[in-house]
Amino acid sequence: QVQLVESGGGLVQAGGSLRLSCAASGSIFSSYMMAWYRQAPGKQRELVARINIGGYTNYADSVKGRFTISRDNAKNTVYLQMNMLKPDDTAVYYCNAWRGDHYWGQGTQVTVSS
């Protein structure tokens, strides 16, 4: 089992940047597929980006070219670099780990003002 703690959320103006971090503990981090999801008020949780154990990444169409997911297995941490933020990116962002079962962090709020 793995425990996940997100950080790095906050309030930013449109066009700005934020970097989210997710620190993992309790299991072998490098064996998990890692992902970021987000959930805006009144909407379903959606996949933003994911990175597999080999470093292969994929992204939601809405964030391609603006967001970058990466992982540092030595630090048991996954990152989400978010550039050119838009008000539509406002949501609670959740870190996710998968290896047969899904594990979730508590979420971090990202608010983008226009």
C-alpha positions in Angstrom: 0.0 0.0 0.0 1.2 3.5 -0.7 0.4 6.9 1.0 0.3 10.0 -1.1 0.6 13.7 0.0 0.1 16.5 -2.5 1.4 20.0 -2.2 1.9 23.1 -4.4 -1.6 24.2 -5.1 -2.7 27.8 -4.7 -4.1 30.9 -6.4 -2.6 32.1 -9.6 -3.6 34.5 -12.4 -4.4 33.3 -15.9 -1.2 32.7 -17.8 0.7 31.9 -14.7 2.4 28.7 -13.6 2.3 26.3 -10.7 4.1 23.1 -9.9 2.4 20.4 -7.9 4.3 17.7 -6.0 3.1 14.4 -4.7 5.3 12.6 -2.2 4.7 8.8 -1.8 5.6 6.5 1.1 4.9 3.0 2.3 5.7 1.0 -0.8 8.0 0.7 -3.8 7.2 3.9 -5.6 9.0 3.0 -8.8 6.6 0.0 -9.3 3.5 2.2 -9.5 1.9 4.0 -12.5 1.4 7.6 -11.3 -1.2 10.1 -12.4 -2.8 13.4 -11.7 -6.5 13.8 -11.8 -8.7 16.9 -11.2 -12.2 17.6 -10.2 -13.9 20.9 -10.7 -17.1 21.9 -8.8 -20.1 20.0 -10.2 -18.0 17.9 -12.6 -16.6 14.4 -12.6 -13.1 13.7 -11.7 -11.0 13.5 -14.9 -7.5 12.3 -15.8 -5.0 15.1 -16.4 -1.8 13.2 -17.0 -0.1 9.9 -16.2 3.4 8.4 -16.3 4.2 4.8 -16.3 7.1 3.0 -14.7 9.1 3.4 -17.8 8.5 7.1 -18.0 6.0 7.1 -20.8 3.5 9.9 -20.4 0.1 10.8 -21.8 -2.1 13.8 -21.3 -5.7 15.0 -21.6 -6.2 17.0 -24.7 -7.1 20.1 -22.7 -3.6 20.3 -21.1 -1.3 19.1 -23.9 1.5 21.5 -24.5 0.9 23.3 -21.2 1.3 20.6 -18.5 4.2 18.2 -17.9 4.2 15.2 -15.6 7.5 13.8 -14.3 8.7 11.5 -11.6 11.8 11.2 -9.5 12.0 7.6 -8.2 14.9 8.5 -5.9 12.7 11.0 -4.1 9.5 9.0 -4.3 7.8 12.0 -5.9 5.7 12.8 -8.9 5.3 16.3 -10.2 2.9 18.2 -12.4 4.3 21.4 -14.0 1.4 23.6 -15.1 2.1 26.5 -17.4 -0.2 28.9 -19.2 -2.9 28.3 -16.7 -6.5 29.1 -17.6 -9.6 29.7 -15.4 -10.9 26.3 -16.7 -8.0 24.6 -14.9 -9.5 25.6 -11.6 -10.1 22.3 -9.6 -8.9 20.1 -6.8 -6.0 18.1 -8.1 -5.5 14.6 -6.9 -2.4 12.4 -7.1 -3.1 8.8 -8.0 -1.0 5.6 -7.8 -2.0 2.4 -9.5 -0.6 -1.1 -9.2 -3.7 -3.3 -9.4 -5.5 -1.0 -7.0 -5.9 2.8 -7.0 -4.5 4.9 -4.2 -5.4 8.6 -3.8 -4.0 11.7 -2.1 -6.1 14.2 -0.2 -6.1 16.7 -3.0 -4.7 20.2 -3.4 -6.8 23.2 -4.6 -5.7 25.1 -7.7 -7.5 28.3 -8.5 -6.9 30.3 -11.6 -8.3 33.9 -11.7 -9.1 35.7 -15.0 
